[in-house]
Amino acid sequence: MLAMLAAALSVHAQSISLSVDTIHHPAFDAEGIRVDINPFDHGIGDIFIKRLRSSSTEVHDLHLHCDGFRLSDNHIECPQGLLHSGKQPPIKLSFSYVFSSRVLNFTLRDVDLAHLQTLGSGILPYGASGRADLTLVAGSNHADLKLVLRGVAFNSPDGNHAGDGIAAQLTAVADRHGDGWAWQARLEWPQGELYWAPWYRKAGIRGEASGTLNSRTLDISLFRLTLDKVGSVTAALNWDRLLGKPMRWGFVTDEIDLSSAVDEWVQPWLDQLAIPKLHASGHTRLSGEWADGRLQSFFVGLENATLADGNGYLEFSAINASVPWLWNADTRAEIAVGAGRWGELPLGGFNIPATLHGDNVRMQDVSIPLLDGRLYVDRFHATRPEADWRWNFSGGIEAVSLPKISAALKIPPLSGTLTARVPDATYERSIFSLGGAMVIDVFDGRITARNLQVIEPMSRRQRFLANVEMRRLDLGMLTRTFSFGSITGRLDGEVKSLELQGWKPLSFDARFASSPGDYPRTISRGALQDISAIGGAAGAAAVKASPVSFFNTFGYDRIGIGCKLKDKVCTLEGIEPDGKGYVLVKGSGIPAVKMIGYNRNIDWNLLVTRIQAVIAGKSKAVIE
C-alpha cells in the first residue's frame, strides 16, 4: 500500500522536489523519501531514503543517483542508478515501480558484496566478499527472484563458518493465494567449498523446493536435495513462524553411498565426541518423521555394507539390515552379517534379531562363530531413561581353541581351550561395568576378574579397572608358551587395583607365587638365566646354587615375585626378605638353588623391554 502522509511539490527553474513519508509493499517498507528531479538535464534524478527495511535487513541514509530518471503520476523508473552509502564506492542498480499495480522491478548488476556490506547490519553475514547479480520482480500477487553469486568468500569471527570460491544460483517464483503465497525455488551450487562446523563440503549440490507461506506458517511441502557422490534426500517441513519452531517434518532418502555419507556427515560429529574414526562402505537408505515434539518413526536399511572402527578392533562385512523403529509400537529389526573380525580374530556369519519399542532395544540368543567356538549373547537390553543410553547383557565365549587363537594373533602357541562367562554387564554414563565375576579357564587353571570397569570404552582416553585372581595355572604350559626357560609346578596370582589407559598399565599391585599343594616343582638353568637377565647385569650374582656346574634342573620349594606399579616405577619384592634383598626362588633338595633380588625399584618401561628381550631369546645371563 502506498501512503502519502505529506507531500510538497516545488517547481523552480532548475528542479522538481517530491517528498513521501512512507511506502509500504509486501517486499519492503521505506520511510523519509525525497526525490529531486532536474527535467532540463536529460532526466537526472536523485532519491534520498532515511530508512529502508526488508525482512530482517534495515539500512539508513541512502542516496540513489539516476540517469534517465522518469516520474509520472503512475510510474517511477531509474534505468541507470548508482547507490551511495557513506564514502564507499557506489553500487550499480536499476528499478521501476508502477503505483497502480504496485509492481517493483529491481536489478543489481555485478555488485561487489564487500560494498553491499557497508549499507547496514543484516545485509550479509561474516564479512562476505565476492560478486552478485540480483533480479527481483515483485507485485501484489506475483514475484520472481533470481540471484547469481560468483567467487563468494566469508569467515565468521569464531572460525566456525567459512566459505571460499562459491558460485551459486537461486531462482524463486511466488504467487498470492488468499492471505498467503505459494512458492517454488531452485538452487544450484557448482563451485566452491563451505565449512559449517563441524561439516565441510565441496560444491556439487542441487536443490528444489515448493510450498506455501503466510503470516503464521512456512510449509515446505516438497524439498529435494541432491549431493554429488552421496545421493538424494526428499523432505517436508511445517514451521510455525510465531512460535519459531517446527511443528512436524519428515524425510526419505534414495540409495546413499555409505562411505561418502559417513566421511562427510557422520565422522565430523564423531570427531567432536572424540570417538575413533569409522570406516564404511556399501549403501544405506534412511527415513524419519518428527511430530508432536518428538521423533515418531525412523528406518535404517543397509545393503552389502562394511563397518569398521578406526582402532582396528572391530570390522563387519556383507551387512544387510532392515531396522524399522516406531515410538509407540513394537517393531522387529533384522541384521545379517556375512563375516567379521575382532582384533586379529576372524568371526563367522551371524544374524541379530531385535525388538524395538521407543527407547528400548531387546535381543536374545545371539551366537557369533569365533574360530572353532563362539561368542554368544544370552540377553541384551538397552534403554534411555534420561539423556544417555543404559544397557546390560549376559553372555560369554565358549570352547575356543587356544592354539587357533595363538596362530591368529601370531603369538607363541597356547594349549587348551578358552571359555569365559560374563554373568551380567552394564553400560551407563560412558562406563562399562561387570556385575559378578568373569571366569576364564586357561593354562589348565582359572583366571577370575572382578570389579571390572571400562571408562569411556569408545574414546582414545579409555581406562580399564579390575581386580584379577589366578589359581593353579600350569607353569609348564605357561613357560613353554612364552619360551621362558622351563618351570614345572602351579602358580597362583593376584593383581589388585589394576588400571590401564589405552591398554597400557598405569598402576597395579601384583603378587605371584607357587600354589600350595603336592606336585612336582623343578626349575631349569635356562629359567634361572631368564629371571636373572630380567634383573639386569647384576642379576646373575644373586643366584646361589650347589653344586651348579653339574646340573641343568633344580628343585625348589617356593617361587614368587611381587610388583607394585606407581608413577611408571615398579617396586619389587619376593616371597621373603633376605638381608638387604628378597628371595625369588627358594630351593629344595639336592641340587638346591636360591635366587635373591636386590634391585627394589625399576623403571616399568625398562622392565617390559627386558622381559620382551628374554622371551625373544636376545638376552641371557650366565650362571657359574
C-alpha positions as CSV (number, residue, x, y, z in Angstrom):
1,M,0.0,0.0,0.0
2,L,1.3,3.4,-1.0
3,A,0.7,6.0,1.7
4,M,1.5,9.7,1.3
5,L,1.3,11.3,4.7
6,A,2.8,14.5,3.4
7,A,3.9,15.7,0.0
8,A,5.2,19.0,-1.2
9,L,5.9,19.8,-4.8
10,S,8.1,22.8,-5.7
11,V,8.8,23.8,-9.3
12,H,11.8,26.1,-9.9
13,A,13.8,27.0,-12.9
14,Q,16.1,24.0,-12.5
15,S,14.4,21.2,-10.4
16,I,11.4,19.5,-9.0
17,S,11.3,18.1,-5.5
18,L,8.9,15.4,-4.1
19,S,8.7,14.2,-0.5
20,V,6.9,11.0,0.6
21,D,6.7,9.9,4.2
22,T,6.2,6.1,3.7
23,I,5.8,3.5,1.1
24,H,4.5,0.0,2.2
25,H,5.0,-3.0,0.0
26,P,4.8,-6.8,0.6
27,A,8.6,-6.9,-0.1
28,F,9.8,-3.7,1.7
29,D,9.0,-0.6,3.7
30,A,10.6,2.8,3.0
31,E,10.5,6.0,5.1
32,G,11.7,9.5,4.7
33,I,11.8,9.6,0.9
34,R,12.8,12.6,-1.1
35,V,13.0,12.8,-4.9
36,D,14.9,15.6,-6.6
37,I,14.4,15.8,-10.4
38,N,16.1,18.1,-13.0
39,P,13.8,17.9,-16.0
40,F,16.1,20.1,-18.0
41,D,19.2,17.9,-17.7
42,H,18.4,14.7,-19.6
43,G,16.3,13.1,-16.9
44,I,18.7,13.2,-14.0
45,G,17.2,12.3,-10.6
46,D,18.3,11.8,-7.0
47,I,16.4,9.8,-4.4
48,F,17.2,10.0,-0.7
49,I,15.8,7.4,1.8
50,K,16.2,7.8,5.5
51,R,15.3,4.1,6.3
52,L,14.7,1.0,4.1
53,R,13.6,-2.2,5.7
54,S,13.1,-5.7,4.1
55,S,12.6,-8.8,6.3
56,S,15.4,-8.7,8.9
57,T,17.5,-6.2,6.9
58,E,17.5,-2.5,7.6
59,V,19.6,0.3,6.1
60,H,19.8,4.1,6.7
61,D,20.6,7.3,4.8
62,L,20.7,6.0,1.2
63,H,21.3,8.2,-1.8
64,L,20.4,6.9,-5.2
65,H,21.6,8.9,-8.3
66,C,19.7,8.0,-11.5
67,D,20.4,8.8,-15.2
68,G,17.4,8.6,-17.5
69,F,15.1,9.1,-14.5
70,R,11.4,9.2,-15.3
71,L,8.5,10.1,-13.0
72,S,4.8,10.3,-13.8
73,D,1.6,10.1,-11.8
74,N,1.7,6.2,-12.1
75,H,5.3,5.3,-12.7
76,I,8.8,5.8,-11.4
77,E,11.9,4.5,-13.3
78,C,15.6,4.5,-12.8
79,P,17.3,2.6,-15.6
80,Q,20.9,3.5,-14.6
81,G,21.4,4.1,-10.9
82,L,24.3,4.4,-8.5
83,L,23.5,3.8,-4.9
84,H,25.7,5.6,-2.4
85,S,26.2,5.0,1.3
86,G,28.8,6.9,3.2
87,K,32.2,7.1,1.4
88,Q,32.0,3.6,-0.1
89,P,32.1,3.0,-3.9
90,P,28.6,3.2,-5.4
91,I,26.5,0.1,-6.2
92,K,25.0,-0.2,-9.7
93,L,21.3,-0.9,-9.9
94,S,18.1,-0.2,-11.8
95,F,14.5,-0.2,-10.8
96,S,11.0,0.7,-11.8
97,Y,7.8,0.9,-9.8
98,V,4.2,1.2,-11.0
99,F,1.9,2.8,-8.4
100,S,-1.4,1.5,-9.6
101,S,-0.3,-2.2,-9.8
102,R,2.4,-1.9,-7.1
103,V,4.8,-3.8,-9.3
104,L,8.5,-3.4,-8.4
105,N,11.2,-4.4,-10.9
106,F,14.6,-4.3,-9.3
107,T,18.1,-5.3,-10.6
108,L,21.6,-5.3,-9.1
109,R,24.4,-5.7,-11.6
110,D,27.8,-7.1,-10.8
111,V,27.7,-6.0,-7.2
112,D,30.7,-6.2,-5.0
113,L,29.4,-7.9,-1.9
114,A,32.0,-6.2,0.3
115,H,30.5,-2.8,-0.8
116,L,27.0,-4.2,-0.1
117,Q,28.1,-5.0,3.4
118,T,28.6,-1.3,4.2
119,L,24.9,-0.4,3.7
120,G,23.9,-1.7,7.1
121,S,23.6,-4.6,9.5
122,G,21.9,-7.8,8.5
123,I,22.7,-7.4,4.8
124,L,25.3,-10.2,4.6
125,P,26.9,-12.3,7.4
126,Y,30.5,-12.8,8.3
127,G,32.1,-10.1,6.1
128,A,31.2,-11.8,2.8
129,S,33.1,-10.8,-0.3
130,G,32.6,-11.7,-4.0
131,R,30.2,-10.5,-6.7
132,A,26.5,-10.9,-7.3
133,D,23.6,-10.2,-9.7
134,L,20.1,-9.9,-8.4
135,T,16.8,-9.5,-10.3
136,L,13.5,-9.1,-8.5
137,V,10.1,-8.6,-10.0
138,A,7.5,-8.2,-7.2
139,G,3.9,-7.2,-7.4
140,S,0.8,-7.6,-5.2
141,N,0.1,-11.1,-6.5
142,H,3.3,-12.4,-8.1
143,A,7.1,-12.3,-7.5
144,D,10.1,-13.6,-9.4
145,L,13.6,-13.7,-7.9
146,K,17.0,-14.6,-9.5
147,L,20.3,-14.4,-7.5
148,V,23.7,-15.3,-9.0
149,L,26.8,-15.5,-6.8
150,R,30.4,-15.6,-8.1
151,G,33.6,-16.0,-6.1
152,V,31.9,-15.7,-2.7
153,A,34.1,-16.0,0.4
154,F,33.3,-15.4,4.1
155,N,34.6,-16.3,7.5
156,S,33.0,-15.9,10.9
157,P,34.9,-14.4,13.8
158,D,34.9,-17.7,15.7
159,G,36.1,-19.7,12.7
160,N,33.0,-22.0,12.8
161,H,31.6,-20.8,9.4
162,A,33.6,-20.2,6.3
163,G,33.3,-20.3,2.5
164,D,35.6,-19.8,-0.4
165,G,35.2,-19.6,-4.2
166,I,31.5,-20.2,-4.1
167,A,29.5,-19.9,-7.3
168,A,25.7,-20.5,-6.9
169,Q,22.4,-19.6,-8.5
170,L,19.0,-19.3,-6.7
171,T,15.7,-18.8,-8.6
172,A,12.3,-18.5,-7.0
173,V,8.7,-17.7,-8.0
174,A,5.7,-16.9,-5.8
175,D,2.0,-16.3,-6.4
176,R,-0.5,-15.0,-3.9
177,H,-3.2,-17.4,-2.8
178,G,-5.7,-15.9,-0.3
179,D,-3.8,-14.5,2.6
180,G,-0.5,-16.2,1.7
181,W,1.9,-17.2,-1.0
182,A,2.5,-20.4,-3.0
183,W,6.2,-20.6,-4.0
184,Q,8.8,-22.6,-5.8
185,A,12.6,-22.3,-5.6
186,R,15.7,-24.0,-7.1
187,L,19.3,-23.8,-6.0
188,E,22.4,-24.9,-7.9
189,W,25.9,-24.8,-6.3
190,P,28.5,-26.0,-8.9
191,Q,31.7,-24.4,-7.5
192,G,33.4,-23.6,-4.2
193,E,33.7,-25.0,-0.7
194,L,31.9,-24.5,2.5
195,Y,32.8,-25.2,6.2
196,W,29.9,-25.1,8.7
197,A,31.3,-26.6,11.9
198,P,31.8,-29.4,12.1
199,W,30.9,-30.2,8.5
200,Y,32.9,-29.4,5.3
201,R,31.5,-29.7,1.8
202,K,32.8,-29.0,-1.7
203,A,30.3,-27.9,-4.3
204,G,28.1,-30.3,-6.2
205,I,24.7,-29.6,-4.6
206,R,21.3,-29.1,-6.3
207,G,18.1,-28.4,-4.5
208,E,14.5,-27.7,-5.4
209,A,11.6,-26.9,-3.1
210,S,7.9,-25.8,-3.1
211,G,5.4,-24.8,-0.5
212,T,3.3,-22.0,1.0
213,L,4.0,-19.0,3.2
214,N,1.6,-17.0,5.3
215,S,1.7,-14.9,8.4
216,R,1.5,-18.0,10.6
217,T,3.4,-20.8,8.9
218,L,6.0,-21.8,6.4
219,D,5.0,-25.0,4.8
220,I,7.6,-26.8,2.7
221,S,5.6,-29.5,1.0
222,L,8.5,-30.8,-1.1
223,F,12.2,-30.3,-0.7
224,R,14.6,-32.4,-2.7
225,L,18.4,-32.1,-2.2
226,T,21.0,-34.0,-4.3
227,L,24.6,-34.2,-3.2
228,D,27.1,-35.4,-5.8
229,K,28.9,-38.7,-4.8
230,V,26.4,-39.1,-1.9
231,G,22.8,-39.3,-3.0
232,S,19.5,-37.6,-2.7
233,V,17.0,-36.8,0.1
234,T,13.4,-35.7,-0.1
235,A,11.9,-33.9,2.8
236,A,8.9,-31.8,4.1
237,L,8.6,-29.3,6.9
238,N,5.9,-27.3,8.6
239,W,7.3,-24.3,10.6
240,D,5.4,-22.1,13.0
241,R,6.6,-18.6,12.4
242,L,5.0,-17.2,15.5
243,L,6.5,-19.8,17.8
244,G,9.7,-20.0,15.9
245,K,9.9,-23.8,15.9
246,P,8.9,-26.8,13.7
247,M,5.6,-28.5,14.1
248,R,6.4,-31.5,12.0
249,W,9.0,-32.7,9.5
250,G,9.9,-35.9,7.6
251,F,12.4,-37.2,5.1
252,V,13.3,-40.2,3.0
253,T,16.5,-40.8,1.1
254,D,17.3,-42.6,-2.2
255,E,20.1,-45.1,-2.1
256,I,23.0,-43.3,-0.3
257,D,26.7,-44.1,-0.7
258,L,27.7,-45.1,2.8
259,S,31.4,-44.3,2.5
260,S,30.8,-40.7,1.3
261,A,27.9,-40.1,3.8
262,V,29.9,-41.3,6.8
263,D,33.1,-39.4,5.8
264,E,31.2,-36.1,5.2
265,W,28.3,-36.1,7.6
266,V,28.9,-38.7,10.4
267,Q,32.6,-38.6,11.1
268,P,32.9,-34.8,11.8
269,W,30.2,-35.3,14.5
270,L,32.1,-38.3,15.9
271,D,35.3,-36.4,16.0
272,Q,33.7,-33.8,18.2
273,L,32.7,-36.6,20.6
274,A,36.3,-38.0,20.5
275,I,35.1,-41.3,19.0
276,P,37.6,-43.1,16.8
277,K,37.2,-42.9,13.0
278,L,34.5,-45.1,11.5
279,H,35.2,-46.7,8.1
280,A,32.2,-47.7,6.0
281,S,31.2,-48.8,2.5
282,G,28.1,-50.1,0.8
283,H,24.8,-48.4,0.6
284,T,22.1,-47.2,3.0
285,R,18.5,-45.9,2.9
286,L,17.1,-43.7,5.7
287,S,13.7,-42.2,6.6
288,G,12.2,-40.5,9.5
289,E,9.2,-38.5,10.8
290,W,9.0,-35.9,13.6
291,A,5.8,-34.5,15.1
292,D,4.2,-33.6,18.5
293,G,7.6,-32.6,19.9
294,R,9.3,-36.0,19.3
295,L,10.7,-38.4,16.7
296,Q,7.8,-40.7,15.7
297,S,9.4,-43.1,13.3
298,F,12.8,-44.0,11.8
299,F,14.2,-46.5,9.4
300,V,17.7,-47.6,8.6
301,G,18.5,-50.1,5.8
302,L,22.0,-51.4,4.9
303,E,22.8,-53.1,1.6
304,N,26.1,-55.1,1.3
305,A,27.7,-52.8,3.8
306,T,31.0,-52.9,5.7
307,L,31.6,-51.1,9.0
308,A,35.0,-50.9,10.9
309,D,36.2,-48.9,13.8
310,G,39.3,-46.7,13.4
311,N,41.3,-48.6,16.1
312,G,41.2,-51.8,14.1
313,Y,39.4,-53.7,16.9
314,L,36.1,-54.5,15.1
315,E,35.1,-55.0,11.5
316,F,31.9,-56.4,10.0
317,S,31.3,-57.0,6.3
318,A,28.5,-58.1,4.0
319,I,25.9,-56.5,6.3
320,N,22.3,-56.4,5.2
321,A,19.9,-54.9,7.6
322,S,16.3,-53.6,7.9
323,V,15.8,-51.7,11.1
324,P,12.3,-50.0,11.4
325,W,11.5,-48.1,14.6
326,L,8.3,-46.6,16.0
327,W,8.0,-44.5,19.1
328,N,4.7,-46.1,20.2
329,A,4.7,-49.7,18.9
330,D,6.9,-52.8,18.7
331,T,8.9,-53.3,15.6
332,R,11.2,-56.2,14.5
333,A,14.7,-55.5,13.2
334,E,16.8,-58.0,11.3
335,I,20.5,-57.6,10.9
336,A,22.6,-60.2,8.9
337,V,26.4,-60.1,8.9
338,G,28.4,-62.2,6.5
339,A,31.7,-62.1,8.3
340,G,33.7,-60.1,10.8
341,R,36.9,-59.5,12.7
342,W,37.6,-58.9,16.4
343,G,41.2,-57.7,16.5
344,E,43.0,-60.4,14.6
345,L,40.4,-63.0,15.3
346,P,38.0,-63.9,12.5
347,L,34.3,-64.1,13.1
348,G,31.8,-66.1,11.1
349,G,28.5,-65.0,9.7
350,F,25.6,-64.4,12.1
351,N,22.1,-62.9,12.5
352,I,20.8,-60.4,15.1
353,P,17.1,-60.3,15.6
354,A,16.0,-57.4,17.7
355,T,12.7,-56.0,19.2
356,L,12.5,-52.2,19.3
357,H,9.9,-50.0,21.0
358,G,10.6,-46.3,21.8
359,D,13.7,-46.1,23.8
360,N,14.0,-49.8,24.3
361,V,16.1,-52.4,22.4
362,R,16.0,-56.1,23.2
363,M,18.0,-59.1,21.8
364,Q,18.5,-62.6,22.9
365,D,20.1,-65.8,21.9
366,V,22.7,-64.3,19.5
367,S,25.6,-66.7,18.5
368,I,28.7,-65.4,16.7
369,P,31.1,-68.1,15.4
370,L,34.7,-67.5,16.6
371,L,37.3,-69.9,15.2
372,D,36.0,-73.4,16.4
373,G,34.0,-71.9,19.2
374,R,31.6,-69.0,19.6
375,L,30.8,-65.7,21.2
376,Y,27.3,-65.6,22.5
377,V,24.8,-63.2,24.0
378,D,22.0,-64.7,26.1
379,R,20.2,-61.4,26.6
380,F,20.7,-57.8,25.8
381,H,18.5,-54.8,26.9
382,A,19.2,-51.1,26.1
383,T,17.1,-48.3,27.3
384,R,17.3,-44.5,27.6
385,P,15.6,-43.4,30.8
386,E,17.1,-39.9,30.5
387,A,19.5,-38.3,28.1
388,D,22.0,-41.1,27.9
389,W,21.7,-44.8,27.0
390,R,22.0,-47.6,29.5
391,W,22.3,-51.2,28.6
392,N,23.1,-54.6,30.2
393,F,23.7,-58.0,28.8
394,S,24.9,-61.5,29.7
395,G,27.0,-63.8,27.5
396,G,30.5,-65.1,27.0
397,I,33.0,-67.1,25.0
398,E,32.6,-70.9,24.6
399,A,35.2,-73.6,23.7
400,V,37.5,-71.5,21.6
401,S,40.8,-73.3,20.7
402,L,43.8,-71.6,22.3
403,P,46.2,-72.9,19.6
404,K,44.0,-71.4,16.9
405,I,43.8,-68.1,18.9
406,S,47.6,-68.2,19.1
407,A,48.0,-68.7,15.4
408,A,45.5,-65.9,14.6
409,L,47.2,-63.5,17.0
410,K,50.7,-64.6,15.9
411,I,51.8,-65.2,19.5
412,P,53.6,-68.2,21.0
413,P,51.3,-71.2,20.9
414,L,48.9,-71.7,23.8
415,S,47.3,-75.0,24.7
416,G,43.8,-75.9,25.8
417,T,40.5,-74.1,25.2
418,L,39.2,-70.7,26.2
419,T,35.8,-70.4,27.9
420,A,34.7,-67.2,29.6
421,R,31.4,-66.3,31.1
422,V,30.0,-62.8,31.6
423,P,27.1,-63.2,34.0
424,D,26.0,-59.6,34.0
425,A,27.4,-56.4,32.4
426,T,26.1,-52.9,32.2
427,Y,27.0,-49.7,30.3
428,E,25.8,-46.4,31.7
429,R,27.2,-42.8,31.6
430,S,30.2,-43.9,29.5
431,I,31.2,-46.6,31.9
432,F,31.1,-50.4,31.2
433,S,30.8,-52.4,34.4
434,L,31.0,-56.1,35.1
435,G,28.5,-57.4,37.7
436,G,29.7,-60.5,39.4
437,A,32.9,-62.3,38.2
438,M,34.2,-63.1,34.7
439,V,35.8,-66.5,34.7
440,I,38.3,-67.7,32.1
441,D,39.6,-71.2,32.0
442,V,43.2,-71.3,30.6
443,F,46.6,-73.0,31.2
444,D,44.8,-75.8,33.0
445,G,43.8,-73.2,35.7
446,R,41.4,-70.4,36.1
447,I,41.6,-66.6,35.9
448,T,38.8,-64.6,37.5
449,A,38.2,-60.9,37.0
450,R,36.1,-58.9,39.5
451,N,35.1,-55.2,39.8
452,L,35.9,-54.8,36.1
453,Q,35.1,-51.4,34.6
454,V,36.0,-49.8,31.2
455,I,35.6,-46.0,31.3
456,E,34.8,-44.3,28.0
457,P,35.4,-47.5,26.1
458,M,34.9,-45.8,22.6
459,S,37.3,-43.0,23.4
460,R,41.1,-42.7,22.9
461,R,41.2,-42.0,26.7
462,Q,39.6,-45.3,27.6
463,R,40.5,-46.6,31.1
464,F,40.3,-50.2,32.3
465,L,39.9,-51.1,36.0
466,A,39.8,-54.6,37.5
467,N,41.0,-57.0,40.2
468,V,42.3,-60.2,38.8
469,E,42.8,-63.5,40.5
470,M,44.7,-66.5,39.1
471,R,44.6,-70.0,40.5
472,R,46.7,-73.1,39.8
473,L,48.0,-72.1,36.4
474,D,50.2,-74.8,34.9
475,L,53.7,-73.3,34.9
476,G,55.0,-75.9,32.4
477,M,52.4,-74.8,29.9
478,L,53.0,-71.1,30.7
479,T,56.7,-71.2,30.3
480,R,56.6,-73.3,27.2
481,T,54.2,-70.8,25.6
482,F,56.4,-67.8,26.2
483,S,59.8,-69.5,25.6
484,F,60.8,-68.8,29.2
485,G,63.2,-71.5,30.3
486,S,61.3,-74.4,31.9
487,I,59.5,-74.5,35.2
488,T,57.1,-77.2,36.4
489,G,54.5,-76.6,39.1
490,R,51.5,-74.5,39.7
491,L,51.1,-70.7,40.0
492,D,48.7,-68.5,42.0
493,G,48.4,-64.8,41.4
494,E,46.6,-61.6,42.4
495,V,46.5,-58.3,40.6
496,K,44.8,-55.7,42.7
497,S,43.7,-52.2,41.6
498,L,44.7,-52.8,38.0
499,E,44.4,-49.6,36.0
500,L,45.1,-49.4,32.2
501,Q,44.8,-46.4,29.9
502,G,44.9,-47.2,26.2
503,W,45.6,-50.8,27.3
504,K,48.9,-49.7,28.9
505,P,49.3,-50.1,32.7
506,L,49.1,-47.0,34.9
507,S,49.1,-48.8,38.3
508,F,48.6,-52.1,40.0
509,D,49.7,-54.2,43.0
510,A,50.5,-57.7,41.8
511,R,51.7,-60.8,43.6
512,F,52.6,-64.2,42.1
513,A,53.6,-67.3,44.0
514,S,53.7,-71.1,43.7
515,S,50.4,-72.7,44.6
516,P,50.0,-74.7,47.8
517,G,49.8,-78.5,47.4
518,D,51.8,-81.5,46.5
519,Y,53.1,-81.5,42.9
520,P,56.5,-81.7,41.0
521,R,58.5,-78.5,41.4
522,T,61.5,-78.0,39.2
523,I,63.3,-75.1,37.5
524,S,65.8,-75.2,34.7
525,R,69.1,-73.5,34.4
526,G,67.6,-71.6,31.4
527,A,64.7,-70.3,33.6
528,L,67.2,-69.1,36.2
529,Q,69.2,-67.3,33.4
530,D,66.0,-65.7,32.1
531,I,64.9,-64.5,35.6
532,S,68.5,-63.2,36.2
533,A,68.6,-61.4,32.9
534,I,65.3,-59.5,33.7
535,G,67.1,-58.1,36.8
536,G,69.9,-56.7,34.7
537,A,73.6,-57.2,34.6
538,A,73.9,-57.7,38.4
539,G,71.2,-60.4,38.4
540,A,73.5,-63.4,37.9
541,A,75.4,-62.7,41.0
542,A,72.2,-63.1,43.0
543,V,72.0,-66.8,42.2
544,K,73.3,-69.3,44.8
545,A,73.3,-72.9,43.7
546,S,75.2,-76.0,44.9
547,P,76.6,-77.8,43.0
548,V,75.7,-75.7,40.0
549,S,78.1,-76.8,37.3
550,F,76.8,-80.4,37.0
551,F,73.1,-79.9,36.8
552,N,70.6,-78.2,34.4
553,T,67.5,-78.7,36.6
554,F,67.0,-77.8,40.2
555,G,64.3,-78.4,42.8
556,Y,62.5,-75.6,44.5
557,D,60.2,-75.1,47.5
558,R,58.6,-71.8,46.6
559,I,58.7,-69.3,43.8
560,G,57.3,-65.8,44.0
561,I,57.5,-62.2,43.0
562,G,55.6,-59.0,43.6
563,C,55.4,-55.7,41.7
564,K,53.7,-52.5,42.8
565,L,53.5,-50.1,39.9
566,K,53.1,-46.4,40.6
567,D,54.3,-43.4,38.6
568,K,56.0,-45.7,36.0
569,V,58.2,-47.3,38.7
570,C,57.8,-51.0,39.7
571,T,58.6,-51.7,43.4
572,L,59.7,-55.3,43.6
573,E,59.5,-57.9,46.4
574,G,59.8,-61.7,46.7
575,I,58.5,-64.5,48.9
576,E,60.5,-63.5,51.9
577,P,63.3,-61.0,52.9
578,D,67.0,-62.0,52.8
579,G,69.2,-59.3,54.3
580,K,69.1,-56.4,52.0
581,G,67.4,-58.4,49.3
582,Y,64.4,-60.6,48.7
583,V,64.1,-64.2,47.8
584,L,62.6,-65.0,44.3
585,V,63.3,-68.8,44.2
586,K,63.8,-70.8,47.4
587,G,65.5,-74.1,46.6
588,S,64.6,-77.6,47.9
589,G,66.5,-80.9,47.9
590,I,69.8,-81.6,46.1
591,P,70.8,-79.9,44.0
592,A,69.2,-76.8,45.5
593,V,69.0,-73.3,44.2
594,K,68.3,-69.9,45.7
595,M,67.7,-66.7,43.8
596,I,67.9,-63.3,45.6
597,G,66.9,-59.9,44.1
598,Y,68.4,-56.7,45.3
599,N,67.0,-54.1,43.0
600,R,63.9,-52.8,44.7
601,N,62.8,-50.2,42.2
602,I,63.0,-50.4,38.4
603,D,61.6,-48.3,35.6
604,W,58.5,-50.0,34.2
605,N,59.3,-49.5,30.6
606,L,62.8,-50.8,31.1
607,L,61.4,-53.9,32.9
608,V,59.0,-54.6,30.0
609,T,61.8,-54.2,27.5
610,R,64.0,-56.7,29.4
611,I,61.1,-59.2,29.6
612,Q,60.5,-58.9,25.8
613,A,64.2,-59.4,25.1
614,V,64.3,-62.6,27.3
615,I,61.2,-64.0,25.6
616,A,62.7,-63.3,22.2
617,G,65.9,-65.1,23.2
618,K,68.0,-61.9,22.9
619,S,69.1,-61.6,26.5
620,K,70.7,-64.4,28.6
621,A,72.6,-64.1,31.9
622,V,75.4,-66.6,32.6
623,I,75.3,-68.6,35.8
624,E,78.6,-70.1,37.1
